[in-house]
Amino acid sequence: RAVPKEEQHSVDLIEKNYVYGGTKHEVTVYVKVFTNSPFLVCMDFDRSRQEIIDPKYLWIGPDGKNLEGRRYVNLTETGKLMVMGFKESMSGPYTCTLSHKIIETTTQEEREMFEAYQFMVYAYREADHAYQVFVRFTTRECELAANDLFFEELKKILNNIISDLTCHVIESSCKCHSIKIPKQGLLHELFVSFQVNPFAPGWEEVCHQVPYDCEDATNMRVQEARDRIGEFFSKQTYALKRKFQTIPTIHYVDNSFSVIRIDSCRPGFGKNDITHKNCASCCVVCNPGTYSPNNRVTCQTCTRPGVKKYGARSC
């Protein structure tokens, strides 16, 4: 993902996998971890359309050193830079100085010109998804012993439906409430909530097949798990209408199934829709001076200064 601040013709440029520099503003670029960055071009769009005499390019990386000859960079003779196999530690400012000559047509006098182009490059990952599910069941009374047994059985059934996806049901709860419905008497309902989570034991093995895009793999699996569970509850409605002569004591409340997505980030990454509004759904590498030790969604500020690296997991 590339987000030139000067939005000049940016759409067709990014498709060609080129991101042009800016002299007035640094251009922000987001690179998915373990992938190659787009080509950062050592000129702005207008300059790239002009003739340039004796161009020379000097690329400086986040560590303040020349990037030429580094193993992980692809530098073309026309001044384009690609950073390969992008890691958190490669995040930071990239600057390119373009020097070229201007020759006066009348006097043939040569003058050397210098222009600096700045990029801010951040590693990002996709967020890990989980789904919080809410569903309700009618029961005869709140003190019924069968309520707890039913809830335990329900969890087993749900886990069975999704176990082949290395997903599981966690953080489940079941509370019984009495409900007064207009023009009717009292009803008793079980309010069930649980999380569909993609990190059941053994999930890492599945990831080893696709190490660089682990989030994509787990996110696809947990979405499939959510869909299966949704289908299971919609079948309850069908079953109640068709199959039973007498409706069971505890039964599904029609259309009570609802689901919300919960995002989390890997340690060293966080979301920030203010500083990274163009990559608001991404988990972007934590800036120097911030850290994320867990799977929460935000990078926290370090109390003591000292962390100077991107993607810190501790201070």
C-alpha positions in Angstrom: 0.0 0.0 0.0 1.4 3.4 -0.9 -0.1 6.7 0.1 1.6 9.6 -1.7 0.7 12.8 0.2 0.5 14.7 -3.1 -2.2 12.5 -4.5 -0.9 13.3 -8.1 -2.1 10.5 -10.5 -1.4 8.1 -7.7 -3.8 5.4 -8.7 -2.2 4.5 -12.0 1.3 4.8 -10.6 0.8 2.4 -7.8 -0.6 -0.2 -10.2 2.7 -0.2 -12.0 4.3 -0.9 -8.6 6.0 2.5 -8.6 5.7 5.1 -5.8 7.1 8.6 -6.7 8.9 10.7 -4.2 8.0 14.1 -2.9 10.3 17.1 -2.1 7.8 19.0 0.0 6.3 16.1 1.9 7.5 12.7 2.8 5.5 10.0 1.0 4.1 7.3 3.2 4.4 3.7 2.0 3.1 0.5 3.8 4.7 -2.8 3.0 3.3 -6.1 4.1 5.9 -8.1 6.2 7.9 -10.7 4.2 6.9 -9.2 0.9 8.9 -6.8 -1.4 8.2 -3.1 -1.3 7.0 -1.3 -4.4 9.7 0.5 -6.4 10.4 3.8 -4.7 11.3 6.3 -7.5 14.0 8.9 -6.8 12.0 11.7 -8.4 8.5 13.1 -8.4 6.0 12.4 -11.2 6.6 15.6 -13.1 10.4 15.1 -13.0 10.0 11.6 -14.3 8.4 13.0 -17.5 11.4 15.2 -18.3 14.8 14.7 -19.8 17.5 14.4 -17.1 21.2 14.8 -17.9 23.8 12.7 -16.0 21.5 11.6 -13.2 23.1 10.1 -10.1 21.2 8.6 -7.2 22.1 8.3 -3.5 19.8 6.2 -1.4 20.1 6.5 2.4 18.2 3.9 4.6 16.7 4.3 8.1 20.1 3.7 9.7 21.6 6.7 7.9 23.8 4.7 5.7 24.1 4.2 2.0 21.9 1.4 0.7 24.0 0.5 -2.3 25.3 -3.0 -2.2 23.1 -4.2 0.5 21.8 -7.8 0.0 18.1 -7.0 0.7 17.8 -4.1 -1.8 17.2 -4.0 -5.5 18.6 -0.7 -6.9 18.1 -0.1 -10.6 20.3 2.2 -12.7 17.4 4.6 -13.1 17.3 5.2 -9.3 14.4 3.0 -8.3 14.7 1.2 -5.0 12.9 -2.0 -3.9 13.4 -3.4 -0.4 13.0 -7.2 -0.5 11.6 -9.5 2.2 10.4 -6.5 4.3 10.9 -6.9 8.1 9.8 -4.6 11.0 13.4 -3.5 11.4 13.5 -2.1 7.9 10.8 0.5 8.7 11.7 4.1 8.8 12.7 7.1 6.6 14.3 6.4 3.2 15.8 9.4 1.5 17.1 9.6 -2.1 19.2 12.5 -3.4 19.0 13.0 -7.2 21.9 15.0 -8.7 21.8 16.0 -12.3 23.2 18.6 -14.7 21.5 21.5 -16.4 23.2 22.8 -19.5 22.5 26.4 -20.7 21.7 26.2 -24.4 23.4 29.4 -25.3 26.7 29.2 -23.3 26.8 25.4 -22.8 27.6 26.1 -19.2 26.9 23.2 -16.9 25.3 23.5 -13.5 24.8 20.7 -11.0 21.4 20.4 -9.3 20.4 18.4 -6.2 16.9 17.3 -5.1 16.1 15.2 -2.1 13.0 12.9 -2.1 11.7 11.5 1.2 9.7 8.3 1.9 8.4 7.0 5.2 8.1 3.2 4.9 6.2 1.1 7.5 5.9 -2.7 7.8 2.4 -3.9 8.4 0.5 -7.1 8.9 -3.2 -8.0 8.5 -5.1 -8.0 11.7 -6.0 -11.3 13.2 -9.8 -11.8 13.3 -12.0 -13.5 15.8 -15.8 -13.3 16.0 -17.9 -12.6 19.0 -21.3 -14.4 18.7 -24.5 -13.6 20.6 -27.5 -15.9 20.6 -30.6 -16.5 22.7 -32.7 -19.5 23.8 -36.0 -19.7 25.5 -36.2 -21.9 28.6 -38.9 -22.8 31.1 -37.3 -21.2 34.1 -34.0 -19.7 35.1 -33.3 -22.2 37.9 -33.7 -25.2 35.6 -30.8 -27.7 36.1 -31.0 -28.5 32.4 -29.9 -25.0 31.4 -26.2 -25.6 32.4 -26.2 -29.1 30.8 -27.6 -27.6 27.6 -25.0 -24.9 27.6 -22.1 -27.4 28.0 -23.6 -29.6 25.3 -24.0 -26.6 22.9 -20.3 -25.7 23.3 -19.3 -29.3 22.5 -21.5 -29.3 19.4 -20.1 -25.9 18.2 -16.5 -27.0 18.8 -17.1 -30.2 16.8 -18.5 -28.2 13.9 -15.3 -26.1 13.6 -12.5 -28.3 15.1 -11.2 -29.4 11.6 -10.4 -25.7 11.0 -8.2 -25.5 14.1 -10.7 -23.0 15.5 -12.4 -23.2 18.8 -15.0 -21.6 21.1 -13.6 -19.5 23.9 -14.7 -17.0 26.5 -18.2 -18.4 26.6 -20.9 -17.3 29.0 -24.6 -18.1 29.6 -26.9 -15.9 31.7 -30.6 -16.4 32.3 -32.9 -13.4 32.3 -36.7 -13.0 32.8 -38.3 -10.9 30.1 -41.7 -9.2 30.2 -43.0 -8.9 26.7 -45.8 -6.4 26.0 -49.3 -8.0 26.2 -47.8 -11.3 27.3 -46.6 -12.9 30.5 -43.0 -13.5 31.7 -40.5 -15.3 29.5 -37.2 -16.8 30.5 -34.3 -16.6 28.1 -30.7 -17.8 28.1 -28.3 -15.1 26.7 -25.4 -17.0 25.3 -22.2 -15.4 24.1 -18.9 -16.8 22.9 -15.9 -16.1 20.8 -15.0 -18.0 17.7 -11.2 -18.0 17.8 -8.7 -19.3 15.2 -5.9 -20.4 17.6 -7.0 -23.8 18.7 -4.2 -26.1 19.6 -2.3 -27.1 16.5 -2.9 -23.9 14.6 0.8 -23.2 14.2 1.3 -26.4 12.1 -1.2 -25.0 9.6 0.7 -21.8 9.5 4.1 -23.4 8.8 2.8 -24.2 5.3 2.4 -20.4 4.6 4.6 -18.7 7.1 4.6 -15.3 5.5 0.9 -14.9 5.2 -0.2 -16.6 8.4 -2.9 -14.1 9.2 -4.5 -14.6 5.8 -4.6 -18.4 6.5 -6.0 -18.1 10.0 -8.5 -15.3 8.9 -9.9 -17.5 6.1 -10.3 -20.4 8.6 -12.0 -18.4 11.3 -14.4 -16.8 8.7 -15.4 -20.3 7.5 -15.9 -21.3 11.2 -18.2 -18.3 11.7 -20.2 -19.2 8.6 -20.7 -22.8 9.7 -21.9 -21.6 13.2 -24.3 -19.1 11.6 -25.6 -21.9 9.4 -26.0 -24.2 12.4 -28.3 -21.6 14.1 -30.3 -20.9 11.0 -31.0 -24.6 10.8 -32.4 -24.5 14.4 -35.2 -22.2 13.2 -36.0 -24.6 10.4 -35.9 -27.6 12.7 -38.3 -26.0 15.2 -40.8 -25.2 12.5 -40.7 -28.6 10.8 -39.5 -31.4 13.0 -41.0 -31.2 16.5 -44.5 -32.1 17.5 -43.9 -30.6 20.9 -41.3 -27.8 21.1 -38.3 -28.7 23.4 -38.1 -27.0 26.8 -35.0 -25.1 25.7 -35.1 -23.8 22.1 -33.4 -21.2 19.9 -35.0 -17.8 19.6 -35.6 -17.1 16.0 -33.2 -14.5 14.4 -31.3 -14.0 17.7 -27.9 -14.9 16.2 -25.7 -11.8 15.8 -21.9 -11.6 15.3 -19.2 -8.9 15.5 -15.6 -9.1 14.4 -12.8 -8.5 16.9 -9.4 -7.6 15.5 -6.1 -8.1 17.3 -2.5 -7.4 16.3 0.6 -9.5 16.7 3.2 -8.2 19.3 5.2 -5.3 18.0 2.3 -4.1 15.8 -0.8 -1.9 16.5 -3.6 0.0 14.8 -3.8 3.8 14.7 -6.4 5.3 12.5 -5.1 8.8 13.2 -1.4 8.4 12.3 -2.1 5.7 9.8 -5.5 6.7 8.5 -4.6 5.3 5.0 -3.9 1.9 6.5 -6.5 2.1 9.3 -7.4 -1.6 9.2 -3.8 -2.7 9.2 -1.6 -3.6 12.1 1.3 -1.2 11.5 4.7 -1.7 13.1 5.0 0.2 16.5 7.0 3.4 16.2 10.2 4.0 18.1 9.3 4.9 21.7 6.2 2.7 21.6 5.8 -1.0 22.1 3.2 -3.8 22.1 3.9 -6.9 24.3 0.7 -8.8 23.5 -2.2 -9.2 21.0 -4.0 -6.1 21.8 -4.6 -3.6 19.1 -2.6 -0.6 20.2 1.0 0.3 20.7 1.7 1.7 24.1 4.1 4.6 24.9 7.3 3.6 26.7 7.7 5.3 30.1 11.4 5.4 29.9 13.1 6.6 26.7 15.5 4.2 25.2 13.6 2.1 22.6 14.8 3.4 19.3 13.7 0.5 17.1 10.5 -0.2 15.2 8.3 -3.1 16.3 9.4 -3.2 19.9 7.6 -5.8 22.1 9.0 -4.4 25.4 10.6 -1.3 26.6 
